Amino acid sequence: MAGALTLTACSAADGTGPDAPGAASRDGLTGTLTVLAAASLTDVFTELAEQFETDNPGVEVELGFAGSSALAAQINSGAPADVFASANTDTMALVVDGAGLDTAWAADHGRDGAVFATNTLRIAVPPGNPAGVEDLADLSDDSVATALCAPEVPCGAATTAVTDAEGVEIAAVTLEQDVRAVLTKVELGEVDAGLVYATDVAAAGDAVEGVDFPESDSAVNAYPVGVLADAADPELAAAWVDLVLSDTGADALAAAGFGAP
């Protein structure tokens, strides 16, 4: 599991985090909660974890971020986790059909998980856009070094959907296992462009520039979340999911650039 993701324990001693109606707190919740989530959720889930720990002082949240397909494989191989949040519904389906979701939670929220956000692709380029990338077609130019997500991860599947629909062929110089790895290549100036999510461009701030392209509307990713069948404490896991689905969660996601489900 260590090879696929990094688990981060969040502590909210300073009380920071979203402060809006709907934060999930239940009397008596204690213990450690392990949440595995798509790499594109890194910033917003870290913020929500701080809020959750503030609302539930007896709880420690451990977050693991990686490509959704890698996380699904880890869960289906028996990696201990309580909650899974994927960057697309196809990858969540792999977990539903494998390790499964908690039956009581799924009876209330749906056997395929609960969709809580959407996201679309955007072209990220280094500051100043040295290669002069203006649209999706520019990425097919062999002189433009482009980083893409590997086809098996959700950002890669979205890329394939967009390029196939538009008849654009991109000869990527690197295929990465999660969207944040693509973003890093752009931030470091190792490539001229990368296809990432709109939320990743926003999270990068001044480290990259974003180039919109209308074709991105042909591949909108829906993000589902669910309590896993082997969750050590299904009530604690359900409380976290309640936070993600609450007004507090929706506000934090919108602030990070995610679309509504």
N, C-alpha and C positions, 0 to 999 in steps of 0.2 A: 504493500500500500504506500510505503514511503516513497517509492519511485514514481508514483503517479500524482501525488498531491502533497501539499504541506498543510498540516493541521495547526491552526492558530487559536490559542485561547484568548478570548476577549475579556477585558476587565473594564468596568464602567465606574470606577471610583470617583471620576470627576463629574459624573452625572450627565455627560453629553449624549446627544442622540436626538432623533426626531421627537417632538413634543406636540402630539396632536391626538384627538380623540381616537380611541380604538386600540391603544397599546394593551397587549394581552398580559394580565397579571392575575394569578390565582393563588389564594391563600395556601401556604404550606408547600409550595413547589421547591424541591431541593434536588441537588445532584448535578451530574455533568451531562450536557446535551451535545451530541455530535451531529453536525449539519454538513452534508456534502453538497456542493453547489457548483454550477457552471462558472468558469473563470470570469465571465462578463459580469457576474454578480458580486465580485470581490468587494468593491467599495460600499455598495448599498447594504449588503448583508453584514458587513463589519459594523456599519452604523446601527443597523437594527439589533445586532447582538449586544451592543452596548446598552441600547434602550431596554432590551429584554432582561439583562442582568441588573439594571437599575430598578426595574419593576419587580424583579424576583431575586432578592439579595442572596438567597441560598443556592442559586444556580450559576454554573459556569458553562459558557458556550464554547465549544471547540469547533472551528470552521475549517473545512477542507475544500480548496478550490482547484479545479483542473478542467480539462476538456470533458464534456458530458459523457462521451462514449467511454472514456477511460474510467470515469467514476462508476458508470453502469456496470462495466466489466468487474470492477472491484467489488461492488455490492453483490452482484450475482455469484461471485466467488467466495462470498462469506465475510467480507470486510465488515467490521462492526460499525453501524451507523444508525441514526434514529430518523433523520429526515433527508430526503433527496430533492433537489431543485434542478431541473434540466433546462437547457436552452432550446429544446424543441420537444414536441410530443412523441416523435418516433423513438427517441432515446428513452423517454419515460416508459414507453410501451415495452421496451426490452426488460426493464426492471419489473414492471407489472407482471409480465409473463415469466420472469425468473424468480427473484427473491420474493416479489410481491409486496403489496401495501397492506397495512393493518386493516383487517376486515371491518372492524367497527367504525374506524375513521372513514374508510372508503364508502361505507353504506350511507354516510351523511354527505360526503363531498364528491363521490364519483369514483369508480374503480380505476380510472385512468389518471387520477390526480386532479388538482384544482389549478386552472390556468390563472395566473396572477399578473402577468405583464406580457408585452410584446416588444419586439426589437427589429430593426432593419439595418441593412448594410450601409456603410459609408466608406469612401476612399480616404485613407490617412496618408499624408505626405509629410516629409520633414519641413520645418519652418522655411518659408521662402519658396517652397515648391520648385526645387532646382530642375526637375525634369519637365516642368510645365504641364503636368497632368491636369486635364480639364474635364474629362469624361471617362466612362467605362471603356470605350473603344481605344483610348490612349494606352491602356494597359496591355493591349495585344501587340504593341510595338516592341520588337526585340531589344530596342535600346533602353527600354524602361524596365529596370529590375524590380520585380514585384514579388511580395510575400503573400501567400495565401494559407488559409487553414486546410489541413488534410481533409479529403472528401468524407471521411467517416465521422468527423465531428460536426456539430450543428452549423457552425459558421461556414464550414466547408461545403456542407450540403446546400446551404442557402446560396453560396457562391456558384455552385454547379447549376442550381435552378435558374439563377439570373443569367449566367453566361450561355446556358443552353437555350433559354427563351429568346435571347438577343442574337444568338449566332456568333458570339465573341469567343475567341480562343486566346487564353492567357498562358504563356509558358512561364510558370512561376520558377523563380530561382531557389525557392525554399518552400516546403510545405510543413506547417507547424501543427502541433497537437492541441493547441488551444489558442483562442483569439488574443489573449494577452501576450503570448509569445510573438505573434505577428506584430502587434503594437510595439513591442520592445524593439524589434528589428527596425521599424520606422523611426522610433525615438533615437536610436543609436546612429541613424544615418547609414545603416548597412544596406538598405534598399531604397528605391525611389518612391515606392508606394506599397500599400498593403490594404487588403479588404478586411475591414473590421466592422464591429457594430457601431452605430451612432453613439451609443453610450460610452464606448471605449474612447472615441475621439473627445467626447466631453470630459471624461475622467483624466485624459492626458494633459489638459490645459494648454499652455503655450509650447509644450514639447512637440506637438504636431499641429498640422492644419488639416481641416476636413474639406473634402470635395463631394458635394451632393451629386447624385445621378438618379434620374427619374425611374430607371429600370429596377431600382431597389424595391419598388412597390410590388414587384412580381414574386418576392420571397420574403414574407413577413413571418418571423419566428414567434411562436407562442410558447411561453414559459410555464410549465406545470410544476407543482410542488406536491409532495405527499409524505405521510407518515409511513415508514417502512414496517413490514410485517415483524421483523425481529427487533424493533425498537425496545430498548431496555425499559423505558418508562413511556408508554404511549400517551399518557396524560400530559407529561412534560413536552413531548414532541408535538402534540396537538396544540398546546398553548403557543408554541413558537409559530406554527403554521397560521394560527389565528392572528398573530401579530402581522405576519406577511400579508394576509388577506384583509387586514383592517384598514381604516382610514389612515392611521399612522404609516402603515406599510405602503399604501397607495401614494401618499404624499412624498415619502422618501424615494420611491421608485420614479415618480414623475420628476422630482428634482434632479435625479440622475440621468434623465433623458429617456426613460422607458415609456412605451405607450401603454394605454389601458388595455386590459384583456378584451 
